[in-house]
Amino acid sequence: MTYLSSNQLKQYEDEGFVYPIKIFSKDKAKEIRNEIELIEKEMPGELDKSGRYNAHLISPLLDEVAHNPKILDAVESLIGENILICGTTLFMKNPNQIGFVSYHQDAKYIGLEPLNWVTAWVAITDSNEHNGCMRIWSGSHKDNLKKHEQMFNEGNLLTRGQTVNNIPKDKTTPIVLKAGQMSLHHPKVVHGSDLNKSDDRRIGFVIQSYIGSNVKQLLGQNSVQVARGKDDYNFHEKISRTQSLMNKDDINLKKQENDYLQDIFYNGSSKKGSY
Ligand SMILES: O=C(O)CCC(=O)C(=O)O
């Protein structure tokens, strides 16, 4: 059992994130990286742009991470025992490429309410200041949602370049993780990341997000997998877990899910008037 300790719960409450939490070994992380890179080799483009969403639907090792009991124990400490997986994202930054994430709050554009949900950022490679680890503005989850501008800057890994301006950089914490460790962050905490200045890739597999079964999608449609407990609310369509690596039916399912997501990201804001 790896439920969060009282110190970890306090860190989450005070700062809006908790880390580092060890989930699996460095060797396991390498195995996962190899599977991601095999998909990239066999299916060029499959994990690019919007293809980076929901890779757990075609990768058995990423599926295993999303359902990892250690992660679920920690998540249960924050959102309760009925846990749904409502999507995942691969945040990959290659060396010698412009790639950053503008500062934003997930709750601003994801459409999941109430905010009984949490995002898990799992390091598949080491993640540090040199290769552009995530940085989080400590305590910012206690404020209201902030104004975001849409800035379509080259290299921004966010679909619509959602940006909170004037971030006090000195109040941000670099979330330094070893491969196999994770952080958990609050829906309202402001976070982003800088360029990868190293000569290797930086890969984060992000379960975005784990939601309590009482959480609705207000901007469109999400499908979910029940990761733990039960779903008495039935707000979302259920989808099955991957059958095998790069299985044809799973690839189609991933595409369907990513089409739903595009609708949330591109049309959702007008429904809610978020920007
Ligand atoms: O991987 C990154 O650099 C940022 C990730 C992020 O924005 C998120 O996990 O919500």
Ligand as a Chemical Component Dictionary entry (heavy atoms), coordinates in Angstrom:
data_LIG
# 
_chem_comp.id                   LIG 
_chem_comp.type                 NON-POLYMER 
_chem_comp.pdbx_formal_charge   0 
_chem_comp.three_letter_code    LIG 
# 
loop_
_chem_comp_atom.comp_id 
_chem_comp_atom.atom_id 
_chem_comp_atom.alt_atom_id 
_chem_comp_atom.type_symbol 
_chem_comp_atom.charge 
_chem_comp_atom.model_Cartn_x 
_chem_comp_atom.model_Cartn_y 
_chem_comp_atom.model_Cartn_z 
_chem_comp_atom.pdbx_ordinal 
LIG O1 O1 O 0 5.309  17.895 -19.487 1  
LIG C1 C1 C 0 5.287  19.108 -19.361 2  
LIG O2 O2 O 0 6.280  19.773 -19.563 3  
LIG C2 C2 C 0 4.026  19.803 -18.916 4  
LIG C3 C3 C 0 2.942  18.852 -18.554 5  
LIG C4 C4 C 0 1.622  19.443 -18.259 6  
LIG O3 O3 O 0 1.299  20.553 -18.604 7  
LIG C5 C5 C 0 0.661  18.628 -17.517 8  
LIG O4 O4 O 0 0.987  17.499 -17.161 9  
LIG O5 O5 O 0 -0.462 19.108 -17.236 10 
# 
loop_
_chem_comp_bond.comp_id 
_chem_comp_bond.atom_id_1 
_chem_comp_bond.atom_id_2 
_chem_comp_bond.value_order 
_chem_comp_bond.pdbx_ordinal 
LIG O1 C1 DOUB 1 
LIG C1 O2 SING 2 
LIG C1 C2 SING 3 
LIG C2 C3 SING 4 
LIG C3 C4 SING 5 
LIG C4 O3 DOUB 6 
LIG C4 C5 SING 7 
LIG C5 O4 DOUB 8 
LIG C5 O5 SING 9 
# 
